[in-house]
């Protein structure tokens, strides 16, 4: 059975070229800050949009490899530069640079405005879009919070969420009663901490995944090619996403 599952993963994720277009877009957050993002659109008609948010000190470059694989699963992807960030994979965070130059508030929690702006942008280009959120580290927590607060989110994927906001906000408390489908991935060393964080989530479709082969990496970079646990995470994520046919 495991061999069949692994073969299926290889077919889906290691298949040949899947055509898509990629372009840089901008949209405005509620406080006036212009937010940059890479929009990856499949050439196959799809209403599914997966919004990708990076970890601290990173940029939309965290998803250069990841987005091109998610395209193969039928998702349009929007990789967003949040205002709390810097650079990764030789891609500078344009939103963070504008925020610093314009004296905007740039805390982790302030980046919530950018996540909401990204959701609104997708609605503006496809009013019937099915929206999925994927967050990494601090933005994983933001994605979970927003997925709980709004009724227009199909599911949330969160890699290494945590209590990143200090006295400003208690994530565990705010997530109580959450019933949106969620996939949460984390290293083995973070697993019991994450289980406690999600203890109040009541969703019947709740997956918390930790790898078996090694500890794993913090955040969405555990999906990168360089990650020793990438295949385990991709397989688990694939089986979570395959049920969403919208």
GUDOBA-521497 format. One record per residue: x, y, z of N, C-alpha, C, O, CB in turn; residue in three letters. Coordinates in steps of 0.05 Angstrom, whole numbers, plus 5000, padded with zeros to 4 digits. Glycine has a CB too. Layout:
BEGIN
XYZXYZXYZXYZXYZAla ...
REM end
This chain:
BEGIN
501749765000500050005000501750255000501250444985498150005024Unk 503850255016505650495018506950544991507350774983507750455040Unk 507750324977508950354951507050484931507850654915509950094941Unk 504550404932502450524914502050824920501850984902499850374917Unk 502050884946501651164953504051334944503651554934501251194984Unk 506451234948508851384941508951414910509851624900511351234950Unk 508151204896508051224867506151444858506651594839507250964854Unk 503851464871501851664865502951944870502552124854499351624882Unk 504451974892505652234898507652314876507652544868507152214925Unk 509252124867511152184846509852264820510752444807512951934841Unk 507652134813506152204789505152484790505352634771503852004784Unk 504052564813502852824816504853044818504653254805500952834840Unk 506953004834508853224841511353224823512753424822509553204869Unk 511953004811514352984794513652964765515352894748516052754803Unk 511153024758510353004730511753224714513053404725507253034728Unk 511453204688512753404671511553684674510053734692512553324642Unk 512353854656511654134657508654174658507254064642512854284633Unk 507754344676504954424677504954724670506154884684503654374705Unk 503454794650503555074641502155254660500055194671502255094613Unk 503455484665502255694682503555954675505655964663502555624712Unk 502256174684503456434680504056544708502756484728501556624665Unk 506156714709506956834734507357134729508657214710509456704746Unk 506157294747506457584744506457714771505157614790504357704726Unk 507857944773507858094798505458284799504958424779510558254801Unk 503958274821501658444824501958604850503458534867499058274824Unk 500358814852500258974876497359034883495659054865501859234873Unk 496859074909494159144918494559294945496759284957492358894922Unk 492459424954492759604977491559485002489359385002491459874971Unk 493059505024492059425050490359645062490259875051494459365070Unk 488959585083486959775094488260035104486860245106485459645117Unk 490860035111492160275121493660425099495160605104494160205143Unk 493260335074494360475051496960355040497960445019494860755058Unk 498160165054500660045045500159875020498359715019501959875067Unk 501859915000501659754975503159484980505459484989502859894951Unk 501759264975502758994980503458864953501958884934500658824995Unk 505858744952506758604928506258304931506358194953509658664922Unk 505758174908505357884908505857764880505557904860502457814917Unk 506757524879506957374854504357214850503657054867509457184854Unk 503057254828500657114821501356894800502256954778498457304810Unk 500956644808501456414791498656314782497056224799503056184805Unk 498056324756495456234747495755984729497455984711494056464731Unk 494155784734494155544717492955614690491355804687492655314730Unk 493755464669492455504643490055324641488755314619494455454621Unk 489355174662486855014664484955174681485655274702487454734675Unk 482455194672480455354687480155244715479555014720477755354672Unk 480555424735480355344763479455584779480455814775483055234773Unk 477655544798476755754816478155734843477655884861473755734820Unk 480055544845481455504870483855684872485555684854482255204874Unk 484055834893486356014898487555954925486255954945485556314896Unk 490155894924491655834949493456074954495356124939493255574947Unk 492956214976494556454984496756365002496356235022492656664997Unk 499256444995501656355008503056575023503556785012503556234987Unk 503556535049504656745066507156635080507156415091502556835087Unk 509356795079511956705087512456735117510756855132514056865073Unk 514756635126515456665154517056925159517657075141517156425163Unk 517756965184519157215192521757245177523157045173519557225222Unk 522357485170524857565156525057445128527157465115527257465172Unk 522857335117522857225090521257405071520357625078521756935091Unk 520857295047519257435027517657225012517656995019521057595007Unk 516257314991514657134974516556924961515556724951513157294952Unk 519156974962521056784950521056514965522156324954523756904951Unk 519856494989519656245003518156034986518455794990518256285030Unk 516456134967514655954953515355914924513655824908511856064955Unk 517755984916518555944888518255654879517055604858521456044883Unk 519255474895518955184888516055084894514954944878520955024904Unk 515055174917512555064927510155124908508554954902511955174955Unk 510055374899507755464882507655304856505555234846507955754876Unk 510055244844510055104818509054814822508154694802512855104806Unk 509254704845508154434851505154454857503654284848509654304874Unk 504354654871501454684878499854734853497454654851501054904898Unk 501054864833499654904807498754634796496654614784501555054787Unk 500454424799499754164788497354034802496153854791502153984791Unk 496654144825494354044839491854204833489754164845494854044869Unk 492054384814489654534805489154794819486954904817487354364807Unk 491154894833490855144848492255374833494455354824491955124876Unk 490855604831492255854826493455934852492355884874490256074814Unk 495856054851497256124876497956424877498656544856499755954879Unk 497656544900498456814905500456824928499756784951495957004911Unk 503056864921505156864941505657154949506457324933507756734930Unk 505157224974504957504983507357584999508257445017502357534999Unk 508357824994510357965011508858095034507458295030512058174995Unk 509157995058508058125082509958345092512358335086507457915104Unk 508858535106510358765115512458685136514458835140508558975126Unk 512158465149514158365168515858155154515057925153512858255194Unk 518158235143519758055128522258195117522758425123518157935105Unk 523658045100526158155089526758035062525958145042528458105109Unk 528257805061529057685036529557395039530457305060531657825025Unk 528957245017529756965016529856874987528356974970527756785032Unk 531656684981531956584953532356814933531456804911529456424945Unk 533857014942534657244925532257414917532457564897536157144901Unk 530057404931527757564926527257744950526657654972525257394919Unk 527558004945527058204967524058234972522458214954528258464959Unk 523458294997520758345005520058634999520758815014520358285035Unk 518558684977517858954969515959094988516159334992516658944940Unk 514058934999512159055017513559155042513059375052509958845025Unk 515358995053516859075077518559325072518659505089518658845087Unk 519759345049521359585042519559835041520360045051522759545015Unk 517259805028515360035027514460115055514260345062512959975009Unk 513859915072512859965099514960125115514260305130512159705113Unk 517460045113519560185128519960465118520260655133522160025127Unk 519960495091520360755079517960945086518361185089520660735049Unk 515560835088513260995092512361015121510261125127510960895077Unk 514060905139513460915168510760785176509360885193513461205178Unk 510160565162507760415169508360235193510760175199506760245145Unk 506360155208506659955229507559685217506259595198504059925246Unk 509559565228510759325215511059095234512858935231513459395203Unk 509359065254509558835272508458585259507158605238508158895299Unk 508858355271507758105260504658125259503458035240508557875277Unk 503458235279500558255280499558455260497358415249499658335308Unk 501058665254500258855233500158725206498658825188502159095233Unk 501658515201501658375176498858245170498358165148503758155175Unk 497258225190494458125186493058295165491358185150492958125213Unk 493558545164492358725144493058635116491358655098493159015149Unk 495458545112496458455086495058195078494458155054499458425086Unk 494658015097493257765091490357825082489457705063493257575116Unk 489057995096486358065089486258205062484358165046485058255111Unk 488158385057488258515031488658315008487458354987490558715031Unk 490158105013490557894993487957744987487357684964492757695002Unk 486457685008483857555004481957734988480657644970482557495032Unk 481957994995480258174980481058204951479458224933480258454994Unk 483658194946484658214919483757974902482858014879487758224918Unk 483857734913482957494899479957524893479157454871483557244915Unk 478457614912475557654907475057854884473157834869474157744932Unk 476858054882476558254861477058154833476058254814478358494867Unk 478757944831479357834805477657584798477357504775482257764802Unk 476557464819474857224815472857214838473357104859476556964814Unk 470457334833468557354855467457094865466357084887466257534846Unk 467756874850466856614858469156434867468956194868465256474836Unk 471456554874473856404881473456244906472056334925476256594885Unk 474556004907474855844931477555904942479555834930474355534925Unk 477656014966480156114977481255934999479855865018479856404987Unk 483855864996485255705016487655875025488856015009486255435004Unk 488355855051490556005062492755815070492255605082489656175086Unk 495255885064497555735073499555925086500456115073498955575049Unk 500155875111501956045126504355895136504355655139500456175149Unk 506456045142509055935151509956085176510456325175511155955128Unk 510255935198511056045223509156265233506756195237513956165220Unk 509956505236508056705247505656745229503456795239509456975251Unk 506056725203503756765185501956525185499656535176504756825156Unk 502956285194501256055198499156115220496856045217502855805205Unk 500056255241498156335262496156535251493856515257499756445286Unk 497156725235495256925224493256785205490856855206496857135208Unk 494156595190492356455171490156305187487856315180493856255154Unk 490956175209488956035225486956225238484556175238490455875247Unk 487956455248486156645261484156755241481756775247487856875273Unk 485156825217483356945197481456735186479156795180485057065174Unk 482456485183480656275174478356225194476156145186482256015171Unk 478856265219476856235240474856475240472556445245478056205267Unk 475956715234474256955235472456995211470257105214476157195238Unk 473256895188471756945164470156695155470756475163473657035141Unk 468156745138466556525127467056475098465556325085463656585132Unk 469256585087469856555058472456395054473656415032469956825045Unk 473256255074475756095072475055795072473755695090477656165096Unk 475955655051475355375048476955205068475855015079475955285019Unk 479455265071481155105089483755265095484355455080481854835076Unk 485055195116487555325124489755115126489354905138487255475151Unk 492055175115494455015117496555175132497255395125495554925088Unk 497455065154499255215172501755055179501554835190497755295198Unk 504055155172506555025179507855175202508655405200508455025154Unk 508155025225509455135249508155385261509455585265512355195243Unk 505455365265504255595279505155615308506255415319501155575278Unk 504655845320505455865348504556125360503056285348508555855351Unk 505356175385504556415400506756625394508656655410504256365431Unk 506456775373508556965364507957255372509557435366508956945334Unk 505657305384504757585386504857695415503757905420501957605376Unk 506057545433506357635460503757705474501757555470508057885460Unk 503757915489501357995505499158105487496858135496502058195526Unk 499758165461497758275444495558085437493258165433499058375418Unk 496157825436494157635427494957355435497257265431493857645396Unk 493057195445493456915452492156745431489756725429492256855481Unk 493856615415492856465392491156225401488956185390495156365375Unk 492056075420490555845429487755915438485855785430492055705453Unk 487556135452484856225461483156315438480756245437485156455481Unk 484256455419482756565397481856345378479856385363484456765382Unk 483156115377482455905359480255715370479355535356484855745351Unk 479455755395477355585406474755595390473755805383476855665436Unk 473755355384471355335368471755345339469755335324469555555376Unk 474155365329474655365300473755115287474454895296477655415294Unk 472055135266471054895253471754875223470654705209468054885256Unk 473555045214474455045186476454815182477954765201475755315177Unk 476454675160478454465155481254575157481854795146478054335128Unk 483054435171485754525174487754295170487254065178486154665201Unk 489954365158492354185157494554335170495254555162493054095127Unk 495754215191497954345205500354155204500153925212497154415235Unk 502554255194505054105193507154235211507354475212506054075164Unk 508754065223510854175241513053965245512553725241509654265268Unk 515454055253517553855261516653695285514853775300520154005267Unk 517853465289517253305312517653445338516153415357518853045312Unk 519753625339520353765363518253975371518254065393523053905360Unk 516554045352514454245357511654115361509754255368514254445334Unk 511453855358508853725355507153765380504853845377509353425351Unk 508053705404506353725427505554005434503454065444507753595451Unk 507354195428506754475430504454555411502554695419509254655424Unk 504554455386502454525367499854385374497654505371503354435339Unk 499954145384497454005393496054175415493654195414498153725405Unk 497554285433496454455454495254705442493054795450498554525476Unk 496754825423495755075410493055035397491355215397497855165390Unk 492654795386490154735371488054585387486154485376490854575346Unk 488454575413486754415430483854495429482054335434487754425459Unk 483254745423480554835422479254825395476954905392480355115432Unk 480754735374479654715347477854475346478654255354481954695326Unk 475454515335473454295335472754195307470954045303470854395348Unk 474354285287473854195260473953895257475753765267475954325241Unk 471953775243472053485239474153405219474953175217469353385229Unk 475253605203477353555184479853705194480553915185476553645155Unk 481153585213483553705226485853505225485753285237482853775256Unk 487953575211490253415207492653555220493253785213490853345177Unk 494053425238496553525250498653315243498553095253496353575281Unk 500553395226502553205216505353275226506253505226502553215185Unk 506753055234509653075240511052855225509952645221510153055271Unk 513452905216514852705199515952475217516252495241517152835184Unk 516652255204517752025218520751995213522151905231516351775209Unk 521752075189524452015182526552185197528752095203524852055152Unk 525752435203527552615218525852845229523352845226529852735200Unk 527053025243525553235257523953405238521553465244527353405273Unk 525053485216523653675197524553955202525854015222520653645200Unk 523754135184524554415186522154585195519854515191525554515159Unk 522854815206520855005216519555155192521055255175522055195236Unk 516955165191515555325170515255165144515854925143517055575165Unk 514455315124513855195098516355105083516054955064512355385081Unk 518655185092521055095078521454795081523254685068523455245088Unk 519954665099520054375101519154245075519454005072518454285125Unk 517854395057516954295031519054335009518754234987514354435023Unk 521154485016523254534995524654274987524654085002525254745006Unk 525754284964527254054954529553974972530153734975528354104926Unk 530754164985533054115003532253975029533953865043534554365009Unk 529753975035528753865061528753555060527653435041525953965067Unk 529853435080529953135081527153015085526752785079531753045104Unk 525253175096522553065101520553165081518153135085521653155129Unk 521453275058519553395039517453195029515153265027521053505016Unk 518352945023516452755012514252685032511952655024517952505003Unk 514952655057512952595077510852815079508452765081514252545104Unk 511853065080510053295083508253325057505853375059511553555088Unk 509553295034507953325009505853115007503553174999509853314985Unk 506452865015504452655013502152705031499852675022505752385020Unk 502652785056500452835074498753075065496353065067501652895102Unk 500153285055498653525046496953455021494753545019500653745039Unk 498053295003496653214979494053064986491953124974498353034962Unk 494152885005491752735013489752915027487352865026492452505030Unk 490653125040488753315052487353475030484953515032490253505071Unk 488853565010487753734990486053594969484353714955489953884976Unk 486453334966485053194944482053184947480653144927486052904942Unk 481053234971478153234975476753494968474253504968477553165003Unk 478253694962477153954955476853974925478754034911478854194967Unk 474453934915473953914886472954174875472454194851471953694881Unk 472654384891471454634881473154774861472454984850470854824904Unk 
REM end
